[in-house]
């Protein structure tokens, strides 16, 4: 491949932008960089981490498209305390709950419970979520754009419901991801708890360097 400066001039960008793009290609196993020799495209891409790479909202949507969703139940209910807190709604408020199992070609991989505030969910309760994602349904009917996804990852033992849905032993180790969809205009619009079979799912995070000096944790510590 051409030197970084040549690529920068050709595309009208700075050299640091080109360097960051090159590092992304290296991390994805698409190119090799050898000091003193140059940069070469791999004949066969090498994937050092095989799993579900989640580095953007688009990656989350891609995961939804590449898997199958089986709906277990849909209902309106009083929000559990942890759900009300996550969605920033009053205790005792009603929410729409969706329970489902997501599968890949290997079989069941995830058991999910999703919660949407009643005021937002009125127009989506009758949707076929095996055909349209909850993400897309919220944006389509509420008028809110989902601008941010916050995630918390932990290890848990399979509950009775999760074990039955995933065809796993009760108490089996699962990867749990609590995920919140956030609109900058409204705040949280959905809160979900998904438990993954650890033998069928790997959660890969692609982290990049932020040179702006901003930090979510720095803001929290102020």
C-alpha positions in Angstrom: 0.0 0.0 0.0 1.1 3.6 -0.5 2.8 5.5 2.3 0.6 7.4 4.8 1.4 10.8 3.4 0.5 9.7 -0.1 -2.9 8.4 1.1 -3.5 11.6 3.1 -2.9 13.8 0.0 -5.0 11.6 -2.2 -8.1 11.7 0.1 -7.5 15.2 1.5 -7.3 14.1 5.1 -4.6 14.5 7.8 -1.9 11.9 8.5 -3.3 11.0 12.0 -6.6 10.1 10.4 -4.9 7.8 7.9 -2.8 6.3 10.8 -6.0 5.6 12.8 -7.6 4.0 9.8 -4.6 1.8 9.2 -4.6 0.7 12.9 -8.3 -0.3 12.5 -7.4 -2.4 9.4 -4.6 -4.1 11.4 -6.9 -4.8 14.3 -9.4 -6.4 11.9 -6.7 -8.6 10.4 -7.0 -7.1 6.9 -3.4 -5.7 6.6 0.1 -6.3 7.9 2.4 -3.4 8.8 6.2 -4.1 9.1 8.6 -1.3 10.0 11.1 -0.7 7.3 9.2 -2.9 4.8 5.8 -1.3 4.4 2.1 -2.1 4.6 0.6 -5.1 2.8 -2.9 -6.4 2.3 -3.4 -9.9 3.7 -4.2 -12.6 1.2 -6.5 -14.2 3.7 -7.9 -11.9 6.4 -6.9 -13.0 9.9 -9.5 -12.7 12.6 -7.8 -12.7 16.1 -11.1 -12.4 18.0 -14.0 -14.4 16.7 -17.4 -13.4 18.1 -19.8 -10.5 17.9 -17.9 -7.2 17.5 -19.9 -4.4 19.1 -18.3 -1.0 18.4 -21.3 1.1 17.3 -25.1 1.3 17.3 -24.9 -0.1 13.7 -23.1 -3.2 15.1 -26.0 -3.8 17.5 -28.5 -3.6 14.7 -26.4 -6.0 12.6 -26.5 -8.5 15.4 -30.3 -8.3 15.4 -30.4 -8.8 11.6 -28.1 -11.8 11.7 -30.0 -13.7 14.4 -33.6 -15.0 14.8 -36.0 -13.8 17.4 -38.7 -16.0 19.0 -41.3 -14.0 21.0 -42.2 -15.7 24.3 -44.6 -13.0 25.7 -45.7 -9.4 25.3 -47.6 -7.5 28.0 -48.1 -4.2 29.9 -47.2 -4.4 33.5 -46.0 -2.3 36.5 -42.3 -1.6 36.2 -40.1 -3.5 38.6 -38.0 -1.1 40.8 -34.8 -1.6 38.8 -36.6 -1.0 35.5 -38.3 2.2 36.8 -34.9 3.5 38.0 -33.2 2.7 34.7 -35.9 4.3 32.6 -36.1 7.3 35.0 -39.9 6.9 35.5 -41.9 7.1 38.7 -42.2 3.9 40.8 -45.5 2.1 40.0 -45.4 3.4 36.3 -46.5 1.0 33.7 -44.1 -0.4 31.0 -44.4 -2.7 28.0 -42.4 -5.9 28.6 -41.1 -8.1 25.8 -39.6 -11.5 26.5 -37.9 -13.4 23.7 -35.2 -15.9 22.7 -32.6 -15.0 20.1 -31.0 -17.8 18.1 -28.2 -18.3 15.6 -27.3 -21.3 13.5 -25.7 -22.9 16.6 -29.0 -22.7 18.5 -30.4 -20.5 21.3 -27.9 -17.9 22.3 -29.8 -15.2 24.3 -32.8 -14.8 26.5 -33.9 -11.2 26.7 -36.3 -9.1 28.7 -37.0 -5.6 27.2 -39.0 -2.8 28.8 -40.4 0.4 27.2 -42.3 3.2 29.0 -46.1 2.8 28.4 -46.3 6.3 26.8 -43.8 5.2 24.1 -45.0 1.6 23.8 -48.7 2.2 23.0 -48.1 2.1 19.3 -45.7 -0.8 19.2 -47.3 -3.4 21.3 -48.9 -5.1 18.3 -45.8 -5.2 16.2 -44.2 -8.4 15.0 -40.8 -8.0 16.5 -39.5 -11.1 14.6 -39.8 -8.9 11.5 -38.9 -5.4 12.9 -36.5 -4.8 15.8 -37.7 -3.1 18.9 -35.0 -0.4 18.2 -36.6 0.3 14.8 -40.1 0.2 16.1 -39.4 2.8 18.8 -37.8 5.2 16.3 -40.6 4.7 13.8 -43.5 5.4 16.1 -42.2 7.7 18.9 -40.5 10.3 16.8 -37.4 10.0 19.0 -34.0 9.2 17.6 -31.9 6.7 19.5 -28.6 8.4 19.9 -26.7 6.4 22.5 -26.6 2.9 23.9 -25.3 2.3 27.4 -24.2 -1.2 28.4 -23.2 -3.0 31.7 -21.7 -6.5 31.4 -21.7 -9.0 34.2 -21.6 -12.8 34.9 -24.6 -14.4 36.3 -26.0 -17.9 37.1 -28.9 -18.9 34.9 -32.3 -18.4 36.5 -35.0 -21.0 36.0 -36.6 -18.9 33.2 -33.3 -18.3 31.4 -32.2 -21.9 31.7 -35.5 -23.1 30.2 -35.4 -20.6 27.3 -31.7 -21.3 26.5 -31.9 -25.1 27.0 -29.1 -24.8 29.6 -28.8 -26.3 33.1 -30.2 -24.2 35.9 -27.3 -22.2 37.4 -25.2 -22.4 34.3 -22.8 -19.4 33.8 -24.3 -16.8 31.5 -23.0 -13.4 30.2 -25.6 -10.7 31.2 -25.8 -7.4 29.4 -28.0 -4.7 30.7 -28.6 -2.3 27.8 -30.3 1.1 27.8 -31.4 2.9 24.6 -31.1 6.7 25.1 -32.6 9.6 23.1 -30.8 12.9 23.6 -34.2 14.6 23.3 -36.0 12.5 25.9 -33.6 10.3 27.9 -34.0 6.5 28.3 -36.6 5.0 25.9 -35.9 1.3 26.5 -34.1 -0.9 29.0 -33.2 -4.5 28.4 -31.6 -7.4 30.2 -30.1 -10.1 28.0 -28.5 -13.3 29.2 -26.2 -15.1 26.7 -25.0 -18.7 26.6 -21.3 -18.3 27.1 -20.5 -21.3 24.9 -22.3 -19.7 21.9 -21.6 -16.0 22.3 -18.5 -13.8 22.7 -18.9 -10.1 23.1 -16.1 -8.3 21.4 -15.5 -4.6 22.2 -13.5 -2.4 19.7 -12.1 0.5 21.6 -10.5 3.6 19.9 -8.4 6.4 21.4 -10.3 9.7 22.0 -7.9 12.5 21.7 -10.4 15.2 22.7 -9.8 14.8 26.4 -13.5 14.0 27.1 -14.4 11.0 29.3 -17.7 9.6 30.6 -15.9 8.6 33.8 -14.3 12.0 34.2 -17.7 13.6 34.0 -19.1 11.2 36.6 -16.3 12.0 39.0 -16.8 15.8 38.9 
